[in-house]
Structures are given as C-alpha cells and as structure tokens.
Amino acid sequence: MADIYVYAYVEDEPTKAVLKKMIEYVNSYSRNRFLFCNGAPVITRGYGNLKNTACRFLRAEKSGIWSIFVTDLDQFETVHSLCNNWFGLSCFRQLPSQMIFRIAVREVESWIIADKEGIAEFLNVAVANFTDLPDNISDPKQFIFKVIRHKCRNKKYQEMLPLRGQAIGIEYNPQIVSFITNNWNIENAMNKSPSLKRAIQCFASRLSSI
C-alpha cells in the first residue's frame, strides 16, 4: 500500500465536503490511498482564485506534487471549453498525471441531489420532487431553492434560502454540509450522475496506476 499526499482546492464548503467523501469512498476499496496534506481541501472562495491556483500548479508540473481541483461547469458549454479557458489545452488528458481536475456538471449540487432518496428524506419532502437526471439541470442550486421554497416549512430549511442580494441563505452551507457528511449515499448518487461517476473512476484509476 502506498500513501499519496495530495494538495486539494475547491470553491466552497459543500464542494469540500463532497471531495472528502469521494476520497474516503475511493480509499475504502483501493490498494493505495490519497491522503490530504495539512489543511486540504482548501476553499479558495471563488472561481477566479481556484483558476489562478490551478494554473500555478500546472506551471510547477515537474515538482512531482499531487494535486486535486474540483470546480463547476457552470455556464461553459462543454468540459473542453472550460479546459481551454483555464489552461489553453483542448483536453484534460493533456494535464500532468499528478494533477487531477474534475468538473461537476453543472454544479456540485448536481452530485448532491443525485442521491435523490437521501436529499428528499433530509428535507422531509417527497422523492418525486427530485429527478433521475441531475446532470441535466441547468441551475441545480436554484432547483434546491425551489424545492425548499415550495415544499419545506421547517425554519432551518427556509433559512437556507437567500435574501435579496445574497447568493445563499445563512443556513445553506451548514445544512448541505451536514447532509453530505452524515447522510449522502455516494453510490446512489453515482448511479444518477455520470459526471460524479467519472470523477470517482478517475480517482480510482490514478491510485491503481501508482
């Protein structure tokens, strides 16, 4: 068994919780393990900061340092267009093998609600409110807000909703992170989200190649 220490960077708290759960899952059945360096995954607080950090790691590709970056596809049309925008490359396969870059389609919330039974139970709403095709939702975070706004009456869930001028409500990150950490079933989510399944397979294949 080999322990591979990795630096990891994400945009926000939910993505950090998701990445930790993903690595924990892959490590549970792999011969080798990814271990986060002290402080990782680091939250960069925004798309621009994450992009700049990734570009710095790319310039240092000969250092032998392992790194993981997770971001959202957001408004990019394709994964390849995002890769070109960030790195000037046509394909992520052109990145160094020790630099792992994964994209949630369209947002990490797609991966979260892919466990539709779990998120429905967590919010105490009918599972029919969620879809079998979360990667096809254009704005998954707004999708969650819509479900909460119309179906949830509990105050702690209503406080997940943003007030005017806010991106998220005061309880959004605490509640979503609690769900991911304690209730999110990653295997169920993989069955509904192809982009999550590809990310897990990528982590596993990198470990098996060591």
Beta strands, then each sheet from edge to edge (+ up, - down):
strand 1: 3-10
strand 2: 33-36
strand 3: 42-43
strand 4: 66-72
strand 5: 99-104
sheet 1: 2+ 1+ 3+
sheet 2: 2+ 1+ 4+ 5+
end
